């Protein structure tokens, strides 16, 4: 374990995820996905501290992702 806070970013646009990686990779342990269902799986398998989810995504909205993780 790195001791860094773990952040899960969920967005259907890869360019947004690439930007988040560039901004936060030095200070946090990052998990990135374009799929809502994958985000739920990641959150179940890892001790995630913060989830940042886009609201408008195909398949699952950001609210649905957060609700499923809760």
CHARMM internal coordinates of N, CA and C (Angstrom, degrees):
IC EDIT
DIST 1 N 1 CA 1.4604
DIST 1 CA 1 C 1.5239
ANGL 1 N 1 CA 1 C 108.93
DIST 1 C 2 N 1.3010
ANGL 1 CA 1 C 2 N 117.20
DIHE 1 N 1 CA 1 C 2 N 137.63
DIST 2 N 2 CA 1.4600
ANGL 1 C 2 N 2 CA 122.22
DIHE 1 CA 1 C 2 N 2 CA -173.99
DIST 2 CA 2 C 1.5267
ANGL 2 N 2 CA 2 C 113.55
DIHE 1 C 2 N 2 CA 2 C -82.61
DIST 2 C 3 N 1.3087
ANGL 2 CA 2 C 3 N 119.77
DIHE 2 N 2 CA 2 C 3 N -18.58
DIST 3 N 3 CA 1.4564
ANGL 2 C 3 N 3 CA 122.07
DIHE 2 CA 2 C 3 N 3 CA -175.58
DIST 3 CA 3 C 1.5168
ANGL 3 N 3 CA 3 C 112.90
DIHE 2 C 3 N 3 CA 3 C 83.99
DIST 3 C 4 N 1.3120
ANGL 3 CA 3 C 4 N 117.23
DIHE 3 N 3 CA 3 C 4 N -8.38
DIST 4 N 4 CA 1.4665
ANGL 3 C 4 N 4 CA 121.70
DIHE 3 CA 3 C 4 N 4 CA 177.67
DIST 4 CA 4 C 1.5241
ANGL 4 N 4 CA 4 C 109.58
DIHE 3 C 4 N 4 CA 4 C -83.12
DIST 4 C 5 N 1.3326
ANGL 4 CA 4 C 5 N 116.26
DIHE 4 N 4 CA 4 C 5 N 150.04
DIST 5 N 5 CA 1.4548
ANGL 4 C 5 N 5 CA 120.77
DIHE 4 CA 4 C 5 N 5 CA 173.25
DIST 5 CA 5 C 1.5248
ANGL 5 N 5 CA 5 C 108.82
DIHE 4 C 5 N 5 CA 5 C -62.30
DIST 5 C 6 N 1.3180
ANGL 5 CA 5 C 6 N 115.40
DIHE 5 N 5 CA 5 C 6 N 146.15
DIST 6 N 6 CA 1.4721
ANGL 5 C 6 N 6 CA 121.12
DIHE 5 CA 5 C 6 N 6 CA -178.64
DIST 6 CA 6 C 1.5251
ANGL 6 N 6 CA 6 C 109.70
DIHE 5 C 6 N 6 CA 6 C -105.95
DIST 6 C 7 N 1.3270
ANGL 6 CA 6 C 7 N 114.94
DIHE 6 N 6 CA 6 C 7 N 126.21
DIST 7 N 7 CA 1.4654
ANGL 6 C 7 N 7 CA 121.41
DIHE 6 CA 6 C 7 N 7 CA -179.63
DIST 7 CA 7 C 1.5192
ANGL 7 N 7 CA 7 C 108.96
DIHE 6 C 7 N 7 CA 7 C -119.20
DIST 7 C 8 N 1.3113
ANGL 7 CA 7 C 8 N 115.90
DIHE 7 N 7 CA 7 C 8 N 133.42
DIST 8 N 8 CA 1.4602
ANGL 7 C 8 N 8 CA 122.91
DIHE 7 CA 7 C 8 N 8 CA 174.58
DIST 8 CA 8 C 1.5215
ANGL 8 N 8 CA 8 C 108.42
DIHE 7 C 8 N 8 CA 8 C -108.21
DIST 8 C 9 N 1.3274
ANGL 8 CA 8 C 9 N 115.97
DIHE 8 N 8 CA 8 C 9 N 119.15
DIST 9 N 9 CA 1.4649
ANGL 8 C 9 N 9 CA 122.20
DIHE 8 CA 8 C 9 N 9 CA 175.78
DIST 9 CA 9 C 1.5219
ANGL 9 N 9 CA 9 C 108.24
DIHE 8 C 9 N 9 CA 9 C -104.36
DIST 9 C 10 N 1.3433
ANGL 9 CA 9 C 10 N 115.85
DIHE 9 N 9 CA 9 C 10 N 131.46
DIST 10 N 10 CA 1.4598
ANGL 9 C 10 N 10 CA 122.05
DIHE 9 CA 9 C 10 N 10 CA 179.08
DIST 10 CA 10 C 1.5188
ANGL 10 N 10 CA 10 C 107.91
DIHE 9 C 10 N 10 CA 10 C -125.64
DIST 10 C 11 N 1.3214
ANGL 10 CA 10 C 11 N 116.03
DIHE 10 N 10 CA 10 C 11 N 116.37
DIST 11 N 11 CA 1.4674
ANGL 10 C 11 N 11 CA 120.54
DIHE 10 CA 10 C 11 N 11 CA 179.08
DIST 11 CA 11 C 1.5203
ANGL 11 N 11 CA 11 C 107.73
DIHE 10 C 11 N 11 CA 11 C -155.65
DIST 11 C 12 N 1.3249
ANGL 11 CA 11 C 12 N 117.28
DIHE 11 N 11 CA 11 C 12 N 137.71
DIST 12 N 12 CA 1.4617
ANGL 11 C 12 N 12 CA 120.37
DIHE 11 CA 11 C 12 N 12 CA -179.38
DIST 12 CA 12 C 1.5268
ANGL 12 N 12 CA 12 C 112.73
DIHE 11 C 12 N 12 CA 12 C -76.82
DIST 12 C 13 N 1.3188
ANGL 12 CA 12 C 13 N 117.94
DIHE 12 N 12 CA 12 C 13 N -6.50
DIST 13 N 13 CA 1.4652
ANGL 12 C 13 N 13 CA 121.30
DIHE 12 CA 12 C 13 N 13 CA 178.37
DIST 13 CA 13 C 1.5294
ANGL 13 N 13 CA 13 C 109.72
DIHE 12 C 13 N 13 CA 13 C -103.14
DIST 13 C 14 N 1.3220
ANGL 13 CA 13 C 14 N 115.70
DIHE 13 N 13 CA 13 C 14 N 114.67
DIST 14 N 14 CA 1.4683
ANGL 13 C 14 N 14 CA 120.70
DIHE 13 CA 13 C 14 N 14 CA -177.47
DIST 14 CA 14 C 1.5239
ANGL 14 N 14 CA 14 C 112.65
DIHE 13 C 14 N 14 CA 14 C -61.85
DIST 14 C 15 N 1.3163
ANGL 14 CA 14 C 15 N 117.44
DIHE 14 N 14 CA 14 C 15 N -31.44
DIST 15 N 15 CA 1.4680
ANGL 14 C 15 N 15 CA 119.33
DIHE 14 CA 14 C 15 N 15 CA -179.60
DIST 15 CA 15 C 1.5320
ANGL 15 N 15 CA 15 C 110.96
DIHE 14 C 15 N 15 CA 15 C -64.70
DIST 15 C 16 N 1.3258
ANGL 15 CA 15 C 16 N 116.47
DIHE 15 N 15 CA 15 C 16 N -34.58
DIST 16 N 16 CA 1.4647
ANGL 15 C 16 N 16 CA 120.48
DIHE 15 CA 15 C 16 N 16 CA 176.97
DIST 16 CA 16 C 1.5272
ANGL 16 N 16 CA 16 C 109.76
DIHE 15 C 16 N 16 CA 16 C -66.44
DIST 16 C 17 N 1.3246
ANGL 16 CA 16 C 17 N 116.67
DIHE 16 N 16 CA 16 C 17 N -44.44
DIST 17 N 17 CA 1.4681
ANGL 16 C 17 N 17 CA 120.65
DIHE 16 CA 16 C 17 N 17 CA 178.62
DIST 17 CA 17 C 1.5283
ANGL 17 N 17 CA 17 C 111.12
DIHE 16 C 17 N 17 CA 17 C -63.01
DIST 17 C 18 N 1.3217
ANGL 17 CA 17 C 18 N 116.85
DIHE 17 N 17 CA 17 C 18 N -39.94
DIST 18 N 18 CA 1.4688
ANGL 17 C 18 N 18 CA 120.06
DIHE 17 CA 17 C 18 N 18 CA 177.50
DIST 18 CA 18 C 1.5233
ANGL 18 N 18 CA 18 C 111.16
DIHE 17 C 18 N 18 CA 18 C -63.02
DIST 18 C 19 N 1.3135
ANGL 18 CA 18 C 19 N 117.36
DIHE 18 N 18 CA 18 C 19 N -37.05
DIST 19 N 19 CA 1.4637
ANGL 18 C 19 N 19 CA 121.47
DIHE 18 CA 18 C 19 N 19 CA 176.89
DIST 19 CA 19 C 1.5246
ANGL 19 N 19 CA 19 C 111.02
DIHE 18 C 19 N 19 CA 19 C -65.92
DIST 19 C 20 N 1.3317
ANGL 19 CA 19 C 20 N 116.38
DIHE 19 N 19 CA 19 C 20 N -43.00
DIST 20 N 20 CA 1.4663
ANGL 19 C 20 N 20 CA 120.49
DIHE 19 CA 19 C 20 N 20 CA 178.73
DIST 20 CA 20 C 1.5281
ANGL 20 N 20 CA 20 C 110.59
DIHE 19 C 20 N 20 CA 20 C -63.07
DIST 20 C 21 N 1.3199
ANGL 20 CA 20 C 21 N 116.21
DIHE 20 N 20 CA 20 C 21 N -40.20
DIST 21 N 21 CA 1.4650
ANGL 20 C 21 N 21 CA 120.61
DIHE 20 CA 20 C 21 N 21 CA 177.52
DIST 21 CA 21 C 1.5304
ANGL 21 N 21 CA 21 C 110.15
DIHE 20 C 21 N 21 CA 21 C -60.03
DIST 21 C 22 N 1.3072
ANGL 21 CA 21 C 22 N 116.44
DIHE 21 N 21 CA 21 C 22 N -46.67
DIST 22 N 22 CA 1.4582
ANGL 21 C 22 N 22 CA 120.45
DIHE 21 CA 21 C 22 N 22 CA -179.91
DIST 22 CA 22 C 1.5161
ANGL 22 N 22 CA 22 C 113.30
DIHE 21 C 22 N 22 CA 22 C -62.74
DIST 22 C 23 N 1.3031
ANGL 22 CA 22 C 23 N 116.70
DIHE 22 N 22 CA 22 C 23 N -37.02
DIST 23 N 23 CA 1.4654
ANGL 22 C 23 N 23 CA 121.40
DIHE 22 CA 22 C 23 N 23 CA -177.56
DIST 23 CA 23 C 1.5288
ANGL 23 N 23 CA 23 C 113.98
DIHE 22 C 23 N 23 CA 23 C -77.89
DIST 23 C 24 N 1.3306
ANGL 23 CA 23 C 24 N 117.50
DIHE 23 N 23 CA 23 C 24 N -34.63
DIST 24 N 24 CA 1.4615
ANGL 23 C 24 N 24 CA 120.34
DIHE 23 CA 23 C 24 N 24 CA -167.43
DIST 24 CA 24 C 1.5285
ANGL 24 N 24 CA 24 C 115.86
DIHE 23 C 24 N 24 CA 24 C -115.86
DIST 24 C 25 N 1.3241
ANGL 24 CA 24 C 25 N 119.74
DIHE 24 N 24 CA 24 C 25 N -6.94
DIST 25 N 25 CA 1.4670
ANGL 24 C 25 N 25 CA 120.60
DIHE 24 CA 24 C 25 N 25 CA -170.57
DIST 25 CA 25 C 1.5211
ANGL 25 N 25 CA 25 C 114.33
DIHE 24 C 25 N 25 CA 25 C -64.79
DIST 25 C 26 N 1.3139
ANGL 25 CA 25 C 26 N 118.02
DIHE 25 N 25 CA 25 C 26 N -26.57
DIST 26 N 26 CA 1.4701
ANGL 25 C 26 N 26 CA 119.58
DIHE 25 CA 25 C 26 N 26 CA -178.54
DIST 26 CA 26 C 1.5237
ANGL 26 N 26 CA 26 C 112.91
DIHE 25 C 26 N 26 CA 26 C -75.22
DIST 26 C 27 N 1.3233
ANGL 26 CA 26 C 27 N 116.66
DIHE 26 N 26 CA 26 C 27 N -31.86
DIST 27 N 27 CA 1.4594
ANGL 26 C 27 N 27 CA 120.73
DIHE 26 CA 26 C 27 N 27 CA -172.84
DIST 27 CA 27 C 1.5249
ANGL 27 N 27 CA 27 C 115.04
DIHE 26 C 27 N 27 CA 27 C -102.90
DIST 27 C 28 N 1.3320
ANGL 27 CA 27 C 28 N 117.60
DIHE 27 N 27 CA 27 C 28 N -15.47
DIST 28 N 28 CA 1.4560
ANGL 27 C 28 N 28 CA 121.28
DIHE 27 CA 27 C 28 N 28 CA -174.37
DIST 28 CA 28 C 1.5190
ANGL 28 N 28 CA 28 C 110.92
DIHE 27 C 28 N 28 CA 28 C -136.64
DIST 28 C 29 N 1.3196
ANGL 28 CA 28 C 29 N 116.14
DIHE 28 N 28 CA 28 C 29 N 156.95
DIST 29 N 29 CA 1.4623
ANGL 28 C 29 N 29 CA 120.70
DIHE 28 CA 28 C 29 N 29 CA 170.05
DIST 29 CA 29 C 1.5241
ANGL 29 N 29 CA 29 C 106.38
DIHE 28 C 29 N 29 CA 29 C -87.84
DIST 29 C 30 N 1.3248
ANGL 29 CA 29 C 30 N 116.89
DIHE 29 N 29 CA 29 C 30 N 121.14
DIST 30 N 30 CA 1.4622
ANGL 29 C 30 N 30 CA 121.15
DIHE 29 CA 29 C 30 N 30 CA -171.69
DIST 30 CA 30 C 1.5214
ANGL 30 N 30 CA 30 C 112.65
DIHE 29 C 30 N 30 CA 30 C -106.53
DIST 30 C 31 N 1.3203
ANGL 30 CA 30 C 31 N 114.26
DIHE 30 N 30 CA 30 C 31 N 145.47
DIST 31 N 31 CA 1.4499
ANGL 30 C 31 N 31 CA 123.54
DIHE 30 CA 30 C 31 N 31 CA 170.68
DIST 31 CA 31 C 1.5192
ANGL 31 N 31 CA 31 C 105.28
DIHE 30 C 31 N 31 CA 31 C -127.76
DIST 31 C 32 N 1.3236
ANGL 31 CA 31 C 32 N 117.89
DIHE 31 N 31 CA 31 C 32 N 127.70
DIST 32 N 32 CA 1.4632
ANGL 31 C 32 N 32 CA 122.32
DIHE 31 CA 31 C 32 N 32 CA -174.96
DIST 32 CA 32 C 1.5206
ANGL 32 N 32 CA 32 C 109.65
DIHE 31 C 32 N 32 CA 32 C -128.09
DIST 32 C 33 N 1.3211
ANGL 32 CA 32 C 33 N 116.52
DIHE 32 N 32 CA 32 C 33 N 136.58
DIST 33 N 33 CA 1.4569
ANGL 32 C 33 N 33 CA 120.11
DIHE 32 CA 32 C 33 N 33 CA 175.84
DIST 33 CA 33 C 1.5292
ANGL 33 N 33 CA 33 C 110.61
DIHE 32 C 33 N 33 CA 33 C -153.02
DIST 33 C 34 N 1.3279
ANGL 33 CA 33 C 34 N 114.86
DIHE 33 N 33 CA 33 C 34 N 153.34
DIST 34 N 34 CA 1.4644
ANGL 33 C 34 N 34 CA 121.36
DIHE 33 CA 33 C 34 N 34 CA 176.69
DIST 34 CA 34 C 1.5237
ANGL 34 N 34 CA 34 C 111.59
DIHE 33 C 34 N 34 CA 34 C -99.73
DIST 34 C 35 N 1.3268
ANGL 34 CA 34 C 35 N 117.56
DIHE 34 N 34 CA 34 C 35 N -3.38
DIST 35 N 35 CA 1.4665
ANGL 34 C 35 N 35 CA 122.51
DIHE 34 CA 34 C 35 N 35 CA -174.26
DIST 35 CA 35 C 1.5286
ANGL 35 N 35 CA 35 C 111.77
DIHE 34 C 35 N 35 CA 35 C -115.89
DIST 35 C 36 N 1.3172
ANGL 35 CA 35 C 36 N 116.95
DIHE 35 N 35 CA 35 C 36 N 132.46
DIST 36 N 36 CA 1.4575
ANGL 35 C 36 N 36 CA 120.94
DIHE 35 CA 35 C 36 N 36 CA 177.88
DIST 36 CA 36 C 1.5157
ANGL 36 N 36 CA 36 C 113.02
DIHE 35 C 36 N 36 CA 36 C -62.04
DIST 36 C 37 N 1.3283
ANGL 36 CA 36 C 37 N 117.00
DIHE 36 N 36 CA 36 C 37 N -45.31
DIST 37 N 37 CA 1.4665
ANGL 36 C 37 N 37 CA 120.44
DIHE 36 CA 36 C 37 N 37 CA -179.47
DIST 37 CA 37 C 1.5265
ANGL 37 N 37 CA 37 C 111.08
DIHE 36 C 37 N 37 CA 37 C -63.35
DIST 37 C 38 N 1.3015
ANGL 37 CA 37 C 38 N 117.33
DIHE 37 N 37 CA 37 C 38 N -37.70
DIST 38 N 38 CA 1.4647
ANGL 37 C 38 N 38 CA 121.89
DIHE 37 CA 37 C 38 N 38 CA 177.00
DIST 38 CA 38 C 1.5280
ANGL 38 N 38 CA 38 C 110.32
DIHE 37 C 38 N 38 CA 38 C -65.36
DIST 38 C 39 N 1.3219
ANGL 38 CA 38 C 39 N 116.79
DIHE 38 N 38 CA 38 C 39 N -37.55
DIST 39 N 39 CA 1.4675
ANGL 38 C 39 N 39 CA 120.61
DIHE 38 CA 38 C 39 N 39 CA 177.58
DIST 39 CA 39 C 1.5277
ANGL 39 N 39 CA 39 C 110.90
DIHE 38 C 39 N 39 CA 39 C -62.07
DIST 39 C 40 N 1.3118
ANGL 39 CA 39 C 40 N 116.78
DIHE 39 N 39 CA 39 C 40 N -41.70
DIST 40 N 40 CA 1.4640
ANGL 39 C 40 N 40 CA 121.01
DIHE 39 CA 39 C 40 N 40 CA 178.45
DIST 40 CA 40 C 1.5281
ANGL 40 N 40 CA 40 C 109.56
DIHE 39 C 40 N 40 CA 40 C -63.10
DIST 40 C 41 N 1.3267
ANGL 40 CA 40 C 41 N 117.01
DIHE 40 N 40 CA 40 C 41 N -43.76
DIST 41 N 41 CA 1.4654
ANGL 40 C 41 N 41 CA 120.79
DIHE 40 CA 40 C 41 N 41 CA 178.56
DIST 41 CA 41 C 1.5256
ANGL 41 N 41 CA 41 C 111.21
DIHE 40 C 41 N 41 CA 41 C -61.22
DIST 41 C 42 N 1.3318
ANGL 41 CA 41 C 42 N 116.89
DIHE 41 N 41 CA 41 C 42 N -45.77
DIST 42 N 42 CA 1.4677
ANGL 41 C 42 N 42 CA 121.50
DIHE 41 CA 41 C 42 N 42 CA 179.58
DIST 42 CA 42 C 1.5260
ANGL 42 N 42 CA 42 C 110.07
DIHE 41 C 42 N 42 CA 42 C -60.10
DIST 42 C 43 N 1.3210
ANGL 42 CA 42 C 43 N 116.34
DIHE 42 N 42 CA 42 C 43 N -44.91
DIST 43 N 43 CA 1.4647
ANGL 42 C 43 N 43 CA 120.24
DIHE 42 CA 42 C 43 N 43 CA -178.75
DIST 43 CA 43 C 1.5285
ANGL 43 N 43 CA 43 C 111.80
DIHE 42 C 43 N 43 CA 43 C -65.00
DIST 43 C 44 N 1.3194
ANGL 43 CA 43 C 44 N 117.39
DIHE 43 N 43 CA 43 C 44 N -33.42
DIST 44 N 44 CA 1.4613
ANGL 43 C 44 N 44 CA 120.92
DIHE 43 CA 43 C 44 N 44 CA 178.75
DIST 44 CA 44 C 1.5326
ANGL 44 N 44 CA 44 C 111.75
DIHE 43 C 44 N 44 CA 44 C -72.96
DIST 44 C 45 N 1.3199
ANGL 44 CA 44 C 45 N 116.90
DIHE 44 N 44 CA 44 C 45 N -30.38
DIST 45 N 45 CA 1.4664
ANGL 44 C 45 N 45 CA 121.31
DIHE 44 CA 44 C 45 N 45 CA -175.72
DIST 45 CA 45 C 1.5271
ANGL 45 N 45 CA 45 C 113.67
DIHE 44 C 45 N 45 CA 45 C -93.79
DIST 45 C 46 N 1.3232
ANGL 45 CA 45 C 46 N 117.84
DIHE 45 N 45 CA 45 C 46 N -10.47
DIST 46 N 46 CA 1.4586
ANGL 45 C 46 N 46 CA 121.52
DIHE 45 CA 45 C 46 N 46 CA -176.27
DIST 46 CA 46 C 1.5233
ANGL 46 N 46 CA 46 C 110.11
DIHE 45 C 46 N 46 CA 46 C -134.07
DIST 46 C 47 N 1.2991
ANGL 46 CA 46 C 47 N 115.54
DIHE 46 N 46 CA 46 C 47 N 154.66
DIST 47 N 47 CA 1.4638
ANGL 46 C 47 N 47 CA 121.48
DIHE 46 CA 46 C 47 N 47 CA 177.53
DIST 47 CA 47 C 1.5300
ANGL 47 N 47 CA 47 C 107.97
DIHE 46 C 47 N 47 CA 47 C -86.32
DIST 47 C 48 N 1.3338
ANGL 47 CA 47 C 48 N 116.65
DIHE 47 N 47 CA 47 C 48 N 89.55
DIST 48 N 48 CA 1.4613
ANGL 47 C 48 N 48 CA 122.98
DIHE 47 CA 47 C 48 N 48 CA -176.04
DIST 48 CA 48 C 1.5268
ANGL 48 N 48 CA 48 C 109.35
DIHE 47 C 48 N 48 CA 48 C -89.33
DIST 48 C 49 N 1.3331
ANGL 48 CA 48 C 49 N 116.48
DIHE 48 N 48 CA 48 C 49 N 133.62
DIST 49 N 49 CA 1.4631
ANGL 48 C 49 N 49 CA 121.40
DIHE 48 CA 48 C 49 N 49 CA 179.62
DIST 49 CA 49 C 1.5230
ANGL 49 N 49 CA 49 C 112.71
DIHE 48 C 49 N 49 CA 49 C -89.01
DIST 49 C 50 N 1.3376
ANGL 49 CA 49 C 50 N 117.19
DIHE 49 N 49 CA 49 C 50 N -37.60
DIST 50 N 50 CA 1.4675
ANGL 49 C 50 N 50 CA 122.04
DIHE 49 CA 49 C 50 N 50 CA -176.59
DIST 50 CA 50 C 1.5263
ANGL 50 N 50 CA 50 C 108.75
DIHE 49 C 50 N 50 CA 50 C -140.57
DIST 50 C 51 N 1.3319
ANGL 50 CA 50 C 51 N 115.88
DIHE 50 N 50 CA 50 C 51 N 138.08
DIST 51 N 51 CA 1.4673
ANGL 50 C 51 N 51 CA 121.20
DIHE 50 CA 50 C 51 N 51 CA 173.47
DIST 51 CA 51 C 1.5187
ANGL 51 N 51 CA 51 C 108.17
DIHE 50 C 51 N 51 CA 51 C -118.81
DIST 51 C 52 N 1.3260
ANGL 51 CA 51 C 52 N 115.66
DIHE 51 N 51 CA 51 C 52 N 127.52
DIST 52 N 52 CA 1.4668
ANGL 51 C 52 N 52 CA 122.31
DIHE 51 CA 51 C 52 N 52 CA 175.41
DIST 52 CA 52 C 1.5246
ANGL 52 N 52 CA 52 C 105.76
DIHE 51 C 52 N 52 CA 52 C -116.51
DIST 52 C 53 N 1.3520
ANGL 52 CA 52 C 53 N 116.05
DIHE 52 N 52 CA 52 C 53 N 114.26
DIST 53 N 53 CA 1.4593
ANGL 52 C 53 N 53 CA 120.48
DIHE 52 CA 52 C 53 N 53 CA -174.87
DIST 53 CA 53 C 1.5195
ANGL 53 N 53 CA 53 C 110.94
DIHE 52 C 53 N 53 CA 53 C -124.64
DIST 53 C 54 N 1.3205
ANGL 53 CA 53 C 54 N 114.73
DIHE 53 N 53 CA 53 C 54 N 133.88
DIST 54 N 54 CA 1.4593
ANGL 53 C 54 N 54 CA 121.61
DIHE 53 CA 53 C 54 N 54 CA 172.07
DIST 54 CA 54 C 1.5300
ANGL 54 N 54 CA 54 C 107.78
DIHE 53 C 54 N 54 CA 54 C -65.97
DIST 54 C 55 N 1.3033
ANGL 54 CA 54 C 55 N 118.09
DIHE 54 N 54 CA 54 C 55 N 142.30
DIST 55 N 55 CA 1.4616
ANGL 54 C 55 N 55 CA 120.78
DIHE 54 CA 54 C 55 N 55 CA -179.53
DIST 55 CA 55 C 1.5267
ANGL 55 N 55 CA 55 C 111.50
DIHE 54 C 55 N 55 CA 55 C -78.07
DIST 55 C 56 N 1.3140
ANGL 55 CA 55 C 56 N 117.55
DIHE 55 N 55 CA 55 C 56 N -45.83
DIST 56 N 56 CA 1.4674
ANGL 55 C 56 N 56 CA 120.89
DIHE 55 CA 55 C 56 N 56 CA -174.29
DIST 56 CA 56 C 1.5236
ANGL 56 N 56 CA 56 C 110.12
DIHE 55 C 56 N 56 CA 56 C -95.77
DIST 56 C 57 N 1.3257
ANGL 56 CA 56 C 57 N 114.97
DIHE 56 N 56 CA 56 C 57 N 97.83
DIST 57 N 57 CA 1.4574
ANGL 56 C 57 N 57 CA 121.37
DIHE 56 CA 56 C 57 N 57 CA 177.27
DIST 57 CA 57 C 1.5188
ANGL 57 N 57 CA 57 C 108.05
DIHE 56 C 57 N 57 CA 57 C -136.83
DIST 57 C 58 N 1.3153
ANGL 57 CA 57 C 58 N 117.43
DIHE 57 N 57 CA 57 C 58 N 149.84
DIST 58 N 58 CA 1.4676
ANGL 57 C 58 N 58 CA 119.45
DIHE 57 CA 57 C 58 N 58 CA 175.27
DIST 58 CA 58 C 1.5317
ANGL 58 N 58 CA 58 C 110.18
DIHE 57 C 58 N 58 CA 58 C -70.91
DIST 58 C 59 N 1.3122
ANGL 58 CA 58 C 59 N 116.19
DIHE 58 N 58 CA 58 C 59 N 146.08
DIST 59 N 59 CA 1.4579
ANGL 58 C 59 N 59 CA 120.29
DIHE 58 CA 58 C 59 N 59 CA 178.09
DIST 59 CA 59 C 1.5104
ANGL 59 N 59 CA 59 C 112.56
DIHE 58 C 59 N 59 CA 59 C 91.37
DIST 59 C 60 N 1.3287
ANGL 59 CA 59 C 60 N 117.41
DIHE 59 N 59 CA 59 C 60 N -69.64
DIST 60 N 60 CA 1.4632
ANGL 59 C 60 N 60 CA 122.93
DIHE 59 CA 59 C 60 N 60 CA 178.81
DIST 60 CA 60 C 1.5189
ANGL 60 N 60 CA 60 C 108.59
DIHE 59 C 60 N 60 CA 60 C -132.47
DIST 60 C 61 N 1.3184
ANGL 60 CA 60 C 61 N 116.72
DIHE 60 N 60 CA 60 C 61 N 135.17
DIST 61 N 61 CA 1.4650
ANGL 60 C 61 N 61 CA 119.51
DIHE 60 CA 60 C 61 N 61 CA 174.02
DIST 61 CA 61 C 1.5301
ANGL 61 N 61 CA 61 C 108.72
DIHE 60 C 61 N 61 CA 61 C -78.16
DIST 61 C 62 N 1.3071
ANGL 61 CA 61 C 62 N 116.28
DIHE 61 N 61 CA 61 C 62 N 167.43
DIST 62 N 62 CA 1.4500
ANGL 61 C 62 N 62 CA 120.73
DIHE 61 CA 61 C 62 N 62 CA 176.91
DIST 62 CA 62 C 1.5177
ANGL 62 N 62 CA 62 C 112.66
DIHE 61 C 62 N 62 CA 62 C -58.80
DIST 62 C 63 N 1.3244
ANGL 62 CA 62 C 63 N 117.09
DIHE 62 N 62 CA 62 C 63 N -39.50
DIST 63 N 63 CA 1.4700
ANGL 62 C 63 N 63 CA 121.66
DIHE 62 CA 62 C 63 N 63 CA 178.10
DIST 63 CA 63 C 1.5206
ANGL 63 N 63 CA 63 C 110.25
DIHE 62 C 63 N 63 CA 63 C -64.26
DIST 63 C 64 N 1.3165
ANGL 63 CA 63 C 64 N 117.64
DIHE 63 N 63 CA 63 C 64 N -39.83
DIST 64 N 64 CA 1.4688
ANGL 63 C 64 N 64 CA 120.81
DIHE 63 CA 63 C 64 N 64 CA 178.17
DIST 64 CA 64 C 1.5299
ANGL 64 N 64 CA 64 C 110.89
DIHE 63 C 64 N 64 CA 64 C -65.43
DIST 64 C 65 N 1.3172
ANGL 64 CA 64 C 65 N 117.26
DIHE 64 N 64 CA 64 C 65 N -39.00
DIST 65 N 65 CA 1.4624
ANGL 64 C 65 N 65 CA 121.01
DIHE 64 CA 64 C 65 N 65 CA 177.41
DIST 65 CA 65 C 1.5214
ANGL 65 N 65 CA 65 C 109.58
DIHE 64 C 65 N 65 CA 65 C -61.72
DIST 65 C 66 N 1.3196
ANGL 65 CA 65 C 66 N 116.44
DIHE 65 N 65 CA 65 C 66 N -50.41
DIST 66 N 66 CA 1.4698
ANGL 65 C 66 N 66 CA 120.31
DIHE 65 CA 65 C 66 N 66 CA -178.78
DIST 66 CA 66 C 1.5268
ANGL 66 N 66 CA 66 C 111.34
DIHE 65 C 66 N 66 CA 66 C -61.89
DIST 66 C 67 N 1.3266
ANGL 66 CA 66 C 67 N 116.67
DIHE 66 N 66 CA 66 C 67 N -40.62
DIST 67 N 67 CA 1.4593
ANGL 66 C 67 N 67 CA 120.62
DIHE 66 CA 66 C 67 N 67 CA 178.12
DIST 67 CA 67 C 1.5247
ANGL 67 N 67 CA 67 C 112.29
DIHE 66 C 67 N 67 CA 67 C -63.42
DIST 67 C 68 N 1.3146
ANGL 67 CA 67 C 68 N 116.95
DIHE 67 N 67 CA 67 C 68 N -41.08
DIST 68 N 68 CA 1.4671
ANGL 67 C 68 N 68 CA 121.29
DIHE 67 CA 67 C 68 N 68 CA 179.53
DIST 68 CA 68 C 1.5248
ANGL 68 N 68 CA 68 C 111.48
DIHE 67 C 68 N 68 CA 68 C -66.81
DIST 68 C 69 N 1.3203
ANGL 68 CA 68 C 69 N 116.70
DIHE 68 N 68 CA 68 C 69 N -36.55
DIST 69 N 69 CA 1.4585
ANGL 68 C 69 N 69 CA 120.58
DIHE 68 CA 68 C 69 N 69 CA 179.12
DIST 69 CA 69 C 1.5212
ANGL 69 N 69 CA 69 C 110.42
DIHE 68 C 69 N 69 CA 69 C -70.68
DIST 69 C 70 N 1.3169
ANGL 69 CA 69 C 70 N 115.82
DIHE 69 N 69 CA 69 C 70 N -38.62
DIST 70 N 70 CA 1.4668
ANGL 69 C 70 N 70 CA 120.59
DIHE 69 CA 69 C 70 N 70 CA -179.25
DIST 70 CA 70 C 1.5032
ANGL 70 N 70 CA 70 C 109.95
DIHE 69 C 70 N 70 CA 70 C -59.32
END
COOR INIT
IC SEED 1 N 1 CA 1 C
IC BUILD
